[in-house]
Amino acid sequence: MKYIILSFSLFVIAGFPPQAMSWDRHDLLTKFSIEKVKWLEKYTAIEVTPFESFLSKVFSKTFTEKDFSQQYQLNPNYKIGFEAPKPAGKKTFPRTGETTTAKEILSAYSDEPDWGMDNDLDISPDQPFMGGTTGPTSRAFRHLYWKGWSIQAPLRTFHYPPREMGEALKRAQLFYDLAERAFKVFEPYWAFRFLAWTLHYIQDLGQPFHASQLLTPKYVAWEHIFHFKKFVDRTTQIISNYHWMYERYIAYRLVQEMENKAEKTFLPALEGAHVTHSSSAFLIAKHISDYSNRFSYEIGEACYLFFGKQFLDPLVDVPNNPEYFKDISKYDQSSGLSKKEKKLFLEKTEKNLNKVASFTRSLLELAREEFLLK
């Protein structure tokens, strides 16, 4: 009965606007997912070439970065350079004339679509329902994919409007195609950089909070069901709290494991060689999105159990209060959980990360088969 009430109530209002946080460390996800991909080691001395070199070969000698941004609908204020802007840490990477490796390019720049290229665009009537057109949440439209609503799965496919929404699948294919074009005109640096962008969208779709708007009914503010605005605001707040905690904890834990400060649980889930063969980047993105959508209830329930009920509190606003991340290490102990309950969360997250890694390698395997090693 609750599902029926929920579906009816939310379809007559604007729905829950998403918080556009993606995986917190795409660089680490990529680094450990591809660590054992041996064939990438062929590309160990790639010269960094100017973006203009790629543009002149693929388009024309007069084609500019501004033209590129207009054609591919990027934020015109975003400059395609060689450093990560704030708040990504102001990291500097190899520049024109220097050499680097395929693995370094893929790891470093798989974070890039979060650096502003997809922000502050007004390009679709769906954006008001998916984070708006200004500010950090404005990139959500590009980084999410929601299946059309299905009566067979009314909760995990719920959103408004009920049609298929989000551009992540298309963006993955678009940059994959650019990678192929770059490689064919002997611009391997830009081929791998575009593949890194492709990986970003695929990895985002591996995060269940990006493939389903409402993971579990426990995140719903049922007490406000008859006060629609408060109902939507509070439910959005709750979902955002668990979403941000999940991603920040995984990023924290990956760093701890990498520095040998925690038992290796998540890193082994990323490592491996398994791939899923597919015929296009679009389909790889679709496959992982479908998986995440089906897996969303399990992750939603596991997060609720692991992080506790405190994030249902109306005074708790995780996205706007970084204080909640300062003592995130306490969840390593999770003294309020039984060993069985903590194990459940870890196992679900391992499964989630394992799929993200597998589809990361799947995209690269497709590129290898289609154009990289021919």
C-alpha positions in Angstrom: 0.0 0.0 0.0 2.9 2.4 0.8 4.3 1.9 -2.7 1.0 2.8 -4.3 0.6 5.9 -2.1 4.2 6.9 -2.8 3.9 6.5 -6.6 0.7 8.5 -6.7 1.9 11.2 -4.5 5.1 11.8 -6.2 3.8 11.7 -9.8 1.6 14.7 -9.1 4.5 16.8 -7.9 8.0 17.6 -9.3 9.8 14.7 -7.8 13.0 14.6 -5.9 15.8 16.7 -7.3 19.1 14.7 -7.2 22.3 15.7 -5.5 25.0 15.5 -8.2 27.8 13.9 -6.3 29.5 11.1 -8.3 32.1 8.7 -7.0 34.5 10.7 -4.9 37.7 9.3 -6.4 37.4 8.1 -10.0 41.1 8.2 -10.2 41.5 5.5 -7.6 38.6 3.5 -9.0 40.3 3.5 -12.4 43.9 3.0 -11.1 43.1 -0.2 -9.3 40.6 -1.5 -11.9 43.2 -1.4 -14.7 46.3 -2.3 -12.6 46.4 -5.8 -14.0 45.4 -5.0 -17.6 48.8 -6.0 -19.1 48.2 -4.9 -22.7 47.9 -1.2 -21.6 51.6 -1.4 -20.7 52.4 -1.2 -24.4 51.5 2.5 -24.1 54.3 3.6 -21.7 55.8 6.6 -23.5 52.9 8.7 -24.9 53.8 12.2 -25.8 51.4 14.9 -24.5 50.3 16.9 -27.5 48.4 20.2 -27.7 44.6 19.9 -27.9 44.9 22.1 -31.0 46.9 19.3 -32.7 43.9 16.9 -32.2 41.4 19.5 -33.3 43.3 20.4 -36.5 43.6 16.7 -37.5 40.1 15.6 -36.8 38.2 18.8 -37.7 40.1 21.6 -39.5 43.1 23.9 -38.9 40.7 26.7 -38.0 38.6 24.7 -35.6 39.1 26.0 -32.0 38.5 24.8 -28.5 35.5 27.2 -28.4 34.1 25.4 -31.5 34.6 22.1 -29.8 32.8 23.2 -26.7 29.9 24.5 -28.7 29.7 21.3 -30.9 29.8 19.0 -27.9 27.8 21.2 -25.5 30.5 21.8 -22.9 30.6 24.6 -20.4 32.2 27.4 -22.5 34.2 28.5 -19.4 35.8 25.1 -19.0 39.3 25.0 -20.4 40.7 21.6 -21.4 44.2 21.8 -19.9 46.6 19.7 -17.9 45.6 20.3 -14.3 42.7 19.5 -11.9 41.1 22.7 -10.8 39.7 23.3 -7.3 38.0 21.6 -5.5 39.7 18.5 -7.1 43.0 19.2 -5.3 44.8 21.4 -7.9 46.8 18.5 -9.1 49.1 19.1 -12.1 49.7 16.4 -14.7 52.2 16.0 -17.6 52.0 18.9 -20.1 52.7 19.4 -23.8 56.0 17.9 -24.8 56.3 15.6 -21.8 55.6 11.9 -21.8 53.2 9.8 -19.8 51.5 6.4 -19.9 48.1 5.2 -20.8 47.3 4.1 -17.3 48.3 7.5 -15.9 46.1 9.3 -18.4 43.1 7.1 -17.7 43.5 7.3 -13.9 44.1 11.1 -13.8 41.4 12.2 -16.2 38.6 9.8 -15.3 37.8 12.5 -12.8 37.7 15.3 -15.4 33.9 15.4 -16.2 33.4 16.5 -12.6 35.7 19.5 -13.0 33.1 21.8 -14.6 32.7 20.8 -18.2 29.1 19.6 -17.6 28.1 22.4 -15.2 25.9 25.5 -15.8 24.3 24.3 -19.1 20.7 24.9 -20.1 20.2 22.3 -22.9 17.3 20.1 -22.0 13.7 20.4 -20.5 14.6 17.5 -18.2 17.2 19.4 -16.3 14.8 21.1 -13.8 14.0 17.5 -12.6 17.6 16.4 -12.5 19.6 19.0 -10.6 18.7 22.2 -12.4 20.8 24.4 -14.7 23.2 26.2 -12.4 25.7 25.2 -9.7 27.3 21.8 -8.9 24.0 19.9 -9.2 23.6 21.1 -12.8 25.9 18.4 -14.0 23.5 15.7 -12.8 21.6 15.5 -16.1 24.9 14.4 -17.8 25.9 11.9 -15.1 22.7 10.0 -14.4 20.5 7.7 -16.3 17.0 6.8 -15.1 15.0 4.0 -16.8 11.4 4.7 -17.7 9.0 4.0 -14.9 7.9 0.3 -14.8 4.9 -1.1 -12.9 7.0 -4.3 -12.4 9.5 -2.3 -10.3 7.6 0.8 -9.2 10.1 1.9 -6.5 13.5 1.6 -8.1 12.3 3.0 -11.4 10.4 5.9 -9.8 11.0 9.4 -11.0 9.1 12.3 -12.5 8.5 12.7 -15.4 8.3 8.9 -15.7 10.1 8.7 -19.1 13.7 7.6 -19.6 15.9 10.5 -18.5 19.6 11.5 -18.4 22.5 11.7 -20.9 25.1 9.5 -19.3 24.7 6.7 -21.9 25.0 9.1 -24.8 28.0 10.9 -23.4 29.9 7.7 -22.8 29.4 6.8 -26.5 30.2 10.3 -27.7 33.6 10.4 -26.1 34.4 6.8 -27.0 33.8 7.8 -30.7 36.1 10.8 -30.2 38.8 8.5 -28.7 38.6 6.3 -31.8 39.0 9.3 -34.1 41.9 10.6 -32.1 43.7 7.3 -32.3 43.2 7.0 -36.1 44.9 10.4 -36.6 47.9 9.4 -34.4 46.9 11.3 -31.4 47.1 8.6 -28.7 47.3 11.0 -25.8 43.9 12.4 -26.7 42.5 9.0 -27.5 43.2 7.9 -23.9 42.0 11.2 -22.5 38.7 10.8 -24.2 38.5 7.1 -23.0 39.1 8.4 -19.5 36.0 10.7 -19.9 34.0 7.7 -21.2 35.0 5.7 -18.1 33.7 8.5 -15.8 30.2 8.2 -17.1 30.3 4.4 -17.0 31.6 4.4 -13.5 29.0 6.9 -12.4 26.3 4.6 -13.6 27.8 1.8 -11.5 26.8 3.8 -8.4 23.2 2.7 -7.5 22.4 6.2 -6.3 22.9 7.4 -9.9 20.7 4.7 -11.5 17.7 4.9 -9.1 16.1 7.9 -7.5 14.7 6.1 -4.5 16.6 3.1 -3.3 14.6 2.0 -0.3 11.3 3.1 1.3 13.3 3.7 4.5 14.5 6.9 3.0 11.0 8.2 2.6 9.7 10.8 5.1 6.4 9.1 5.5 5.4 11.3 8.4 5.0 14.2 5.9 3.1 12.2 3.2 0.2 14.6 3.3 2.4 17.8 3.2 3.8 17.5 -0.2 6.5 20.2 -0.2 7.9 19.1 3.2 7.6 15.4 2.1 9.7 16.0 -1.0 12.3 18.3 0.8 12.8 15.9 3.6 13.0 12.8 1.5 15.5 14.5 -0.8 17.6 15.4 2.2 17.6 11.9 3.5 18.6 10.3 0.2 21.3 12.9 -0.2 22.7 12.2 3.3 23.1 8.5 2.7 24.3 9.1 -0.9 27.1 11.4 0.2 28.1 9.2 3.2 28.3 6.1 1.0 30.6 7.7 -1.6 32.8 9.5 1.0 33.3 6.4 3.1 34.3 4.4 0.0 36.8 7.0 -1.0 38.2 7.2 2.6 38.4 3.4 2.8 40.2 3.1 -0.6 42.9 5.5 0.6 43.3 3.7 3.9 43.7 0.4 2.1 46.1 1.9 -0.4 48.2 3.2 2.4 48.0 -0.1 4.3 46.1 1.5 7.2 43.1 -0.8 6.8 42.4 -4.4 6.0 42.2 -4.7 2.2 38.6 -5.3 1.4 37.6 -2.9 -1.4 40.8 -2.8 -3.3 40.7 -6.6 -4.1 37.2 -6.0 -5.4 38.5 -3.6 -8.0 41.4 -5.7 -9.1 41.0 -8.5 -11.6 40.7 -9.3 -15.2 37.0 -10.0 -15.7 35.3 -8.2 -18.6 31.8 -8.2 -20.1 32.0 -8.2 -23.9 29.7 -5.8 -25.7 29.5 -4.1 -29.1 29.4 -0.4 -28.0 30.2 2.0 -25.2 26.5 2.9 -25.1 25.6 -0.7 -24.4 28.3 -1.1 -21.7 26.9 2.0 -20.0 23.4 0.6 -20.3 24.4 -2.8 -18.9 26.0 -1.3 -15.8 23.1 1.1 -15.3 20.6 -1.8 -15.4 22.7 -3.7 -13.0 22.9 -0.8 -10.6 19.2 -0.2 -10.8 18.5 -3.8 -9.9 21.0 -3.6 -7.1 19.8 -0.3 -5.7 17.5 -1.7 -3.0 20.3 -3.9 -1.6 22.7 -0.9 -1.4 20.1 1.4 0.0 19.2 -1.1 2.8 22.9 -1.8 3.5 23.7 2.0 3.8 20.8 2.5 6.1 22.0 -0.2 8.4 25.7 0.7 8.3 25.5 4.5 8.7 22.5 4.3 11.1 19.3 6.2 11.6 20.9 9.5 12.5 20.8 10.5 8.8 17.0 10.5 8.9 17.2 13.5 11.3 16.0 16.8 9.8 18.9 18.6 11.4 21.4 16.4 9.6 22.4 17.9 6.2 25.5 16.0 5.0 26.1 17.7 1.6 26.3 21.1 3.3 28.2 20.2 6.4 31.6 18.6 5.9 31.9 18.0 9.6 30.2 14.6 9.1 33.2 13.5 7.2 35.8 14.3 9.8 35.1 11.3 11.9 34.2 8.9 9.1 36.8 6.5 10.4 34.5 5.6 13.2 32.5 3.5 10.7 35.5 1.1 10.5 34.6 0.1 14.1 30.8 0.4 13.7 30.4 -0.7 17.3 26.7 -0.5 17.1 26.6 -3.2 14.5 26.9 -6.9 14.8 29.7 -8.6 12.8 27.0 -10.0 10.6 25.5 -6.6 9.9 28.9 -4.9 9.1 29.8 -7.9 6.9 26.6 -7.4 5.0 27.5 -3.8 4.1 31.1 -4.7 3.2 30.0 -7.6 1.0 27.4 -5.4 -0.8 29.9 -2.7 -1.4 32.5 -5.2 -2.6 30.0 -6.5 -5.1 29.2 -3.0 -6.2 32.9 -2.1 -6.7 33.6 -5.4 -8.5 31.0 -4.5 -11.1 32.3 -1.0 -11.5 35.8 -2.4 -12.1 34.6 -5.1 -14.5 32.8 -2.6 -16.7 35.7 -0.2 -16.6 37.9 -3.0 -18.1 35.1 -3.9 -20.5 35.1 -0.5 -22.0 38.9 -0.6 -22.5 38.7 -4.2 -23.9 36.2 -2.9 -26.5 38.6 -0.1 -27.4 41.4 -2.6 -27.7 39.4 -4.9 -30.0 38.1 -2.0 -32.2 41.1 0.3 -32.6 43.8 0.4 -30.0 46.0 -2.7 -30.9 45.2 -3.1 -34.6 
